[in-house]
Amino acid sequence: MTGDGKMNRKAAIIGGGVIGGGWAARFLLNGWDVGVFDPDPEAERKIAAVMANARAALPALSDVPMPAEGRLTFHGTISEAVEGAAYVQESVSERIELKHKVYAQLQQSNPGVLIGSSTSGFKASDLQKSAVNPANIIVAHPFNPVYLLPLSEISGSENNPSEVVERTVQIMKDIGMFPLVIRHEIDAFIGNRFLEAVWREALWMLKDGIATTEEIDEAIRMGFGLRWGQMGLFETYRIAGGEAGMRHFMAQFGPALKWPWTKLMDVPEFNDELVDLVANQSDAQSGMYGIRELERIRDRNLVGFLRSLKERNWGAGKVLCEHDERRAAAFNAEMAQGLDQGVKAAPLVMWQGQVLPGWIDYNGHMTESRYYFCNSETVDNFLRTIGAGMDYVAAGHSFYSAETHIRHLGEAKLGDQLRGELQIISADEKRFRSFVRIMKGDTCVATVEQLCLHVDMGAGKTVPAAAEVWRNLKAVAEAHAGLPLPEGAGRAIGQPVERARA
């Protein structure tokens, strides 16, 4: 346990390349400590670059305060990296003998540790061969960028008891991923087998001069890729069948399975000529961008796509919503515990968020309506904390905004990380007056003062809040009573600060 009562969680990352670095970022930004082992002398620099991208992207998907970032350490040996770890993510090269060597060292240093492998194709039973404890070795295969894409394919063997699978699933959920448990062992799992089929067909079209690398990519990203991103394959084809559904689609297009449309069983020879063909066209297509620039473009596009899905609670967006809900529940429970143990005399951090492209006005600054949004999210989280969340509203009572005053003190721009700090200035059973500072680092970019009334929605009038809600609200109000009146509190538009404080 740490000094603040939180459980220590540490993950060891063995192999700090693109995938290992992505795993490190995913764990760190979800509050886990991470120990990394990679003999590459450039490992720290490479992971630092991945972390910079992840810090700019992952928080943009969350509407709940992110946990404190974990502690990142680099180690000279596997045994040092795995010391005290509850979970290991192995992301070394796809050489089975190397993986076996790594597992032997891991299980010698930390015998009971759970080991997940990022392997793209080896079955769990292959990874487990000759292991001292095969039960604790399992496949947890991600997709790049690991810190943004939620899918983790979980594949075990008959050597893995159900509790190992369940523990792996829970760890993946804890860091905001979507664990997809594979029913039966199969090489390359689900995602890569599907991608391999598409890749082979693409290579044939390229080799036969039918299309270039750019034209093939355009066909994907301008057409079916957009559908797949939120509905997948079968749900997309079900819609293609119209009102008659999938059965009609199968009857209409089923015969095409016998047509010579693809060469999936006929693979072009993998030689220098094919490599040059692919590499040269790819350079012409994307060579004007550096790899980090391409990564940032990719991440911004994925954030926008995922945010859109999140707003609709659909597909990968549903995973983000559920992860926010779990974290919000934990956050609210922690805040409620704080209410019981005594509220600190300090503003409450109730919201965090990132300035997104849709929040920007024609001046390049965050638009006015989004400052109100930031305040609303901050106050809503506070209401949930004191027991006036959606269940309370469903029972017929709620706090209504009666008056709001916003001051713009600074500028917020695209990508800025913001947080909402709430101070209760006054409260009684029927109302409270809040003062929210919208902070960018140590800079206050806006303040929002608000009066909220407690309302019986059926009767349409103000009434005292429920006893438990008032008890919690009162505890915060009393704790904040000793704080200085915030600068600008009570100030009317254009009114001097001195008069506002009088």
C-alpha positions in Angstrom: 0.0 0.0 0.0 1.1 3.6 -0.6 1.0 6.4 1.9 -2.4 7.5 0.6 -3.9 4.0 1.0 -3.9 3.1 -2.7 -2.8 -0.4 -3.8 0.6 -0.7 -5.4 0.3 -2.0 -8.9 3.4 -2.7 -11.0 3.8 -4.2 -14.5 7.1 -5.3 -16.0 7.6 -4.7 -19.7 10.2 -7.0 -21.3 11.1 -5.5 -24.7 10.7 -1.8 -25.2 10.1 -1.5 -28.9 7.0 0.0 -30.5 4.6 -2.5 -28.9 6.4 -2.7 -25.5 6.6 1.1 -25.4 2.9 1.3 -26.1 2.1 -1.2 -23.3 4.3 0.9 -20.9 2.4 4.0 -21.8 -1.0 2.3 -21.4 -0.1 1.0 -17.9 1.6 4.2 -16.8 -1.2 6.5 -17.8 -3.7 4.2 -16.0 -1.8 4.5 -12.7 0.4 1.5 -12.8 4.1 1.6 -12.0 6.2 0.1 -14.8 9.6 -1.5 -14.8 11.2 -1.9 -18.3 14.0 -4.2 -19.4 15.4 -3.8 -22.9 19.1 -4.2 -23.8 18.8 -1.6 -26.5 20.8 1.4 -25.4 18.2 3.6 -27.1 15.3 2.1 -25.2 14.8 5.0 -22.8 14.8 7.5 -25.7 12.4 5.5 -27.8 9.9 4.9 -24.9 10.1 8.6 -24.1 9.0 9.4 -27.6 6.1 7.0 -27.3 5.1 8.4 -23.9 5.0 11.9 -25.4 2.6 10.8 -28.0 0.5 8.8 -25.5 0.3 11.8 -23.0 -1.0 13.9 -25.9 -3.6 11.3 -27.0 -4.9 8.9 -24.4 -6.2 11.6 -21.9 -8.3 13.1 -24.7 -10.5 9.9 -24.6 -11.3 10.3 -20.9 -14.0 12.4 -19.2 -13.0 11.3 -15.8 -10.0 12.5 -13.9 -7.0 10.4 -14.9 -5.2 8.6 -12.1 -1.7 9.9 -11.1 0.7 8.6 -13.7 2.7 5.6 -12.5 6.5 5.5 -11.9 8.6 4.5 -14.9 11.9 2.7 -14.2 14.5 1.1 -16.5 16.5 -1.9 -15.3 19.7 -3.7 -16.4 18.3 -7.2 -15.9 15.0 -9.0 -16.2 15.1 -10.0 -12.6 15.3 -6.3 -11.5 12.5 -5.3 -13.8 10.1 -8.1 -12.6 10.8 -7.6 -8.9 7.5 -6.8 -7.2 5.5 -7.0 -10.4 1.9 -8.3 -10.5 2.0 -8.7 -14.3 4.5 -9.0 -17.1 4.0 -8.0 -20.7 6.5 -9.7 -22.9 7.1 -7.9 -26.2 10.4 -9.3 -27.5 11.2 -10.4 -31.0 9.1 -13.2 -32.6 11.7 -15.9 -31.9 10.3 -18.8 -29.9 13.6 -19.7 -28.4 14.1 -16.1 -27.1 10.7 -16.0 -25.6 11.3 -19.4 -23.8 14.6 -18.0 -22.4 12.8 -14.8 -21.2 10.0 -16.9 -19.5 12.6 -19.0 -17.7 14.3 -15.9 -16.3 11.0 -14.4 -15.3 9.7 -17.4 -13.5 13.0 -17.9 -11.7 13.0 -14.3 -10.5 9.2 -14.0 -9.7 7.8 -17.6 -9.7 4.1 -16.7 -9.4 4.0 -13.7 -11.8 1.4 -13.7 -14.6 3.1 -13.3 -18.0 1.2 -12.0 -21.0 2.8 -12.2 -24.5 2.4 -9.7 -27.3 3.2 -12.4 -29.8 1.5 -11.9 -33.2 1.1 -15.6 -34.0 2.5 -18.2 -31.5 -0.1 -20.2 -29.6 0.0 -20.2 -25.9 0.8 -23.9 -25.8 3.9 -23.2 -28.0 5.0 -20.4 -25.6 4.5 -22.7 -22.5 6.7 -25.5 -23.7 9.4 -26.4 -21.2 8.3 -23.7 -18.8 8.5 -24.3 -15.0 5.0 -22.9 -14.6 3.1 -23.0 -17.9 -0.2 -22.1 -16.3 1.0 -18.5 -15.8 1.9 -17.9 -19.4 -0.8 -16.6 -21.7 -1.2 -14.6 -25.0 -2.4 -11.0 -24.6 -2.0 -9.7 -28.2 -2.6 -6.0 -28.8 -2.8 -3.7 -31.8 -0.7 -0.6 -32.5 -0.9 2.0 -31.0 -1.4 0.0 -27.8 -2.2 3.1 -25.8 -5.2 4.0 -27.9 -6.6 0.8 -29.5 -8.6 -1.2 -26.9 -8.4 -4.7 -28.4 -6.3 -7.3 -26.6 -6.7 -10.9 -27.8 -6.5 -13.3 -24.9 -5.5 -16.8 -25.9 -4.7 -19.6 -23.5 -4.2 -23.3 -23.7 -5.5 -26.3 -21.6 -2.6 -25.5 -19.3 -4.2 -22.2 -18.2 -6.8 -22.5 -15.5 -9.9 -20.3 -15.8 -8.7 -18.0 -12.9 -5.6 -17.1 -14.9 -7.7 -16.2 -17.9 -10.0 -14.2 -15.7 -7.1 -12.4 -14.0 -5.7 -11.4 -17.4 -9.0 -10.2 -18.5 -9.4 -8.0 -15.4 -6.0 -6.5 -15.8 -6.8 -5.6 -19.4 -10.0 -4.0 -18.3 -8.2 -2.1 -15.5 -6.1 -0.3 -18.1 -9.1 0.4 -20.4 -8.7 -2.4 -22.9 -11.2 -4.7 -24.5 -10.1 -8.3 -23.7 -11.4 -10.7 -26.4 -11.0 -14.3 -25.2 -10.2 -16.7 -28.0 -12.4 -19.8 -27.8 -9.8 -22.3 -29.2 -6.1 -22.1 -29.8 -5.2 -21.0 -33.3 -2.1 -19.6 -34.9 -2.2 -15.7 -35.3 -5.5 -15.6 -33.4 -8.4 -13.7 -35.0 -7.2 -10.3 -36.0 -3.9 -11.2 -37.6 -5.4 -14.1 -39.6 -7.9 -11.7 -41.0 -5.3 -9.1 -41.8 -3.0 -11.7 -43.3 -5.7 -12.6 -45.9 -6.1 -8.9 -46.8 -2.4 -8.4 -46.9 -1.8 -11.4 -49.3 -4.5 -10.1 -51.7 -3.1 -6.6 -51.5 0.4 -7.9 -52.5 -1.0 -9.8 -55.5 -2.9 -6.6 -56.7 0.4 -4.7 -56.3 2.5 -7.3 -58.0 0.1 -7.7 -60.9 0.0 -3.9 -61.4 -3.7 -3.6 -60.7 -3.2 -1.0 -57.9 -0.5 1.0 -56.1 0.0 1.0 -52.3 -1.7 4.4 -52.2 -4.7 3.2 -54.2 -5.2 0.2 -52.1 -5.0 2.3 -48.9 -7.5 4.7 -50.4 -10.0 1.9 -51.1 -9.8 0.9 -47.4 -9.9 4.3 -45.7 -12.4 5.9 -48.1 -14.8 3.0 -48.1 -15.2 -0.2 -46.1 -12.6 0.8 -43.5 -14.9 3.4 -42.1 -17.7 0.8 -41.8 -15.4 -1.8 -40.2 -14.2 0.7 -37.7 -17.6 0.8 -36.0 -19.5 -2.3 -37.1 -17.0 -4.9 -38.2 -17.6 -7.4 -41.0 -20.8 -9.4 -40.3 -22.8 -6.5 -38.9 -21.9 -4.4 -42.0 -23.0 -7.2 -44.3 -26.2 -7.7 -42.4 -27.1 -4.1 -43.3 -26.1 -4.8 -46.9 -28.9 -7.3 -47.0 -31.5 -4.6 -46.5 -34.7 -5.3 -44.6 -34.3 -9.0 -45.3 -31.1 -9.0 -43.3 -28.2 -11.4 -43.4 -30.0 -14.3 -45.0 -30.8 -12.2 -48.0 -27.2 -11.0 -48.2 -25.9 -14.6 -48.1 -28.3 -15.6 -50.9 -27.4 -12.7 -53.0 -23.6 -12.7 -52.6 -22.9 -16.3 -51.5 -22.3 -17.6 -55.0 -19.4 -15.1 -55.3 -17.4 -17.3 -52.9 -16.9 -19.7 -55.9 -15.8 -16.9 -58.2 -12.1 -16.4 -58.9 -12.0 -13.0 -57.2 -9.1 -13.6 -54.9 -5.8 -15.4 -54.7 -5.8 -16.1 -51.0 -4.3 -19.6 -51.4 -1.8 -18.5 -54.0 0.9 -16.3 -52.4 3.4 -14.2 -54.5 7.0 -15.1 -54.1 8.6 -13.1 -51.3 11.7 -11.8 -53.0 13.8 -8.6 -53.3 11.7 -7.5 -56.3 8.5 -7.6 -54.3 10.1 -5.9 -51.3 11.4 -3.1 -53.6 8.0 -2.7 -55.3 6.2 -2.3 -51.9 8.9 -0.1 -50.3 9.3 2.3 -53.3 5.6 2.9 -53.7 5.2 3.3 -49.9 8.0 5.9 -49.9 6.4 7.8 -52.7 3.1 7.7 -50.9 4.2 8.7 -47.4 7.9 9.4 -47.4 7.3 13.2 -47.1 6.3 12.6 -43.4 8.6 11.6 -40.6 7.5 8.6 -38.5 6.7 10.7 -35.4 4.6 13.1 -37.5 2.7 10.1 -39.0 2.2 8.7 -35.6 0.7 12.1 -34.3 -1.5 12.3 -37.4 -2.7 8.8 -36.8 -3.3 9.4 -33.1 -5.3 12.6 -33.7 -7.5 10.9 -36.3 -8.0 7.9 -34.0 -8.9 10.2 -31.0 -11.5 11.9 -33.2 -13.0 8.7 -34.4 -13.0 7.1 -31.0 -14.5 10.2 -29.4 -17.3 10.1 -32.0 -18.0 6.5 -31.2 -17.8 7.3 -27.4 -20.5 9.9 -27.8 -22.7 7.2 -29.3 -21.7 4.5 -26.8 -20.9 2.3 -29.8 -18.2 -0.2 -30.7 -14.8 0.8 -29.2 -16.5 3.9 -27.8 -18.5 1.7 -25.5 -15.3 0.3 -24.1 -14.2 3.9 -23.3 -17.5 4.7 -21.7 -17.4 1.6 -19.5 -13.8 2.4 -18.5 -14.8 5.9 -17.5 -17.8 4.5 -15.6 -15.5 2.1 -13.6 -13.0 4.9 -12.9 -15.8 7.3 -12.0 -17.2 4.8 -9.6 -13.8 4.3 -7.9 -13.3 8.1 -7.9 -16.7 8.7 -6.3 -16.1 6.0 -3.8 -12.8 7.6 -2.8 -14.5 11.0 -2.6 -17.3 9.6 -0.5 -14.7 7.9 1.8 -13.1 11.3 2.1 -16.4 12.9 3.1 -16.8 10.3 5.9 -13.2 10.8 7.1 -13.3 14.6 6.9 -13.1 16.9 3.9 -9.8 18.7 3.3 -9.9 22.4 3.3 -8.9 22.7 -0.4 -10.8 22.9 -3.7 -11.9 19.5 -5.1 -10.5 18.4 -8.4 -13.7 17.0 -10.0 -13.0 16.9 -13.7 -10.2 16.7 -16.3 -10.3 16.9 -20.0 -8.5 17.9 -23.1 -9.3 20.6 -25.6 -10.5 18.7 -28.8 -10.7 20.0 -32.4 -14.5 20.5 -32.1 -14.0 22.8 -29.2 -12.0 25.4 -31.1 -13.5 28.7 -32.5 -12.4 30.8 -35.5 -9.7 32.4 -33.3 -8.0 29.2 -32.6 -9.1 29.3 -28.9 -11.6 27.1 -27.0 -15.1 28.3 -27.7 -17.2 29.9 -25.0 -19.7 27.1 -24.8 -17.0 24.6 -23.9 -16.1 26.6 -20.7 -19.7 26.0 -19.6 -19.3 22.4 -20.6 -16.1 22.1 -18.4 -18.0 23.7 -15.5 -21.0 21.4 -16.0 -18.8 18.3 -16.0 -17.1 19.5 -12.8 -20.3 20.2 -11.0 -22.0 17.0 -12.2 -19.1 14.9 -10.8 -19.5 16.8 -7.6 -23.2 16.1 -7.5 -22.5 12.4 -8.0 -20.0 12.5 -5.2 -22.5 13.9 -2.7 -25.2 11.4 -3.7 -27.2 13.5 -6.2 -26.4 11.5 -9.3 -28.7 9.9 -11.9 -30.3 7.6 -9.5 -31.3 10.6 -7.4 -32.6 12.4 -10.5 -34.6 9.3 -11.5 -36.2 9.4 -8.0 -37.5 12.9 -8.8 -35.1 15.3 -7.3 -32.2 17.3 -8.8 -30.1 20.5 -8.5 -31.0 23.1 -11.2 -28.7 25.9 -12.3 -30.3 29.2 -11.4 -27.5 31.6 -12.2 -24.1 31.4 -13.8 -21.2 33.9 -14.2 -18.1 33.1 -16.2 -14.9 35.0 -16.4 -12.3 34.4 -19.2 -8.8 34.9 -17.7 -6.6 33.1 -20.2 -6.6 31.1 -23.4 -7.1 27.4 -23.9 -6.0 25.9 -27.2 -6.1 22.6 -29.1 -4.6 19.8 -27.1 -4.4 21.7 -23.8 -5.1 19.6 -20.7 -7.6 21.2 -18.4 -9.0 20.3 -15.0 -12.0 21.7 -13.0 -11.4 22.6 -9.3 -14.5 23.2 -7.3 -15.0 25.3 -4.1 -18.3 25.6 -2.3 -18.7 29.2 -1.2 -22.1 28.8 0.6 -24.8 26.1 1.0 -28.0 25.3 2.8 -30.6 22.5 2.4 -32.1 24.2 -0.7 -29.1 25.6 -2.6 -25.4 25.9 -3.0 -23.1 28.4 -4.6 -20.0 26.9 -6.3 -16.9 28.5 -7.7 -15.1 26.5 -10.3 -11.6 27.3 -11.5 -10.8 25.8 -15.0 -7.0 25.2 -14.8 -4.4 24.7 -17.4 -1.4 23.5 -15.3 -0.9 26.2 -12.8 -2.8 28.8 -14.8 -6.4 29.6 -14.3 -7.9 30.2 -17.7 -11.5 30.8 -16.5 -13.7 30.9 -13.4 -17.4 29.9 -13.3 -19.5 30.9 -10.4 -22.9 29.2 -10.2 -26.0 29.1 -8.0 -27.8 25.8 -8.0 -31.3 25.2 -6.4 -32.5 21.8 -5.2 -35.8 21.0 -6.9 -38.6 18.6 -6.6 -39.1 18.0 -10.3 -42.7 16.7 -9.9 -43.8 19.7 -7.9 -41.7 22.1 -9.8 -40.4 23.9 -6.7 -37.4 24.2 -4.5 -37.3 21.8 -1.5 -34.7 20.7 1.0 -32.3 18.1 -0.3 -32.4 14.5 1.0 -30.7 14.1 4.4 -27.7 12.2 3.1 -27.2 14.6 0.2 -27.4 17.6 2.5 -25.0 15.9 5.0 -22.4 15.4 2.3 -22.9 18.9 0.9 -22.7 20.5 4.3 -19.4 18.6 5.1 -17.8 20.1 2.0 -19.2 23.6 2.6 -17.9 23.5 6.2 -14.5 22.4 5.1 -14.4 25.1 2.5 -15.7 27.8 4.8 -12.2 28.6 6.0 -10.8 29.1 2.5 -10.3 32.6 1.3 -13.1 34.0 -0.8 -12.0 33.4 -4.4 -10.8 36.4 -6.3 -13.7 37.6 -8.4 -16.4 35.8 -6.5 -19.7 37.7 -6.5 -18.4 40.0 -9.2 -20.9 41.4 -11.7 -19.9 42.1 -15.3 -17.6 45.1 -15.3 -17.7 45.5 -11.5 -14.4 46.2 -9.8 -13.0 43.4 -7.7 -13.0 45.6 -4.5 -16.8 46.2 -4.7 -17.4 42.5 -5.5 -15.7 41.5 -2.3 -17.5 44.0 -0.1 
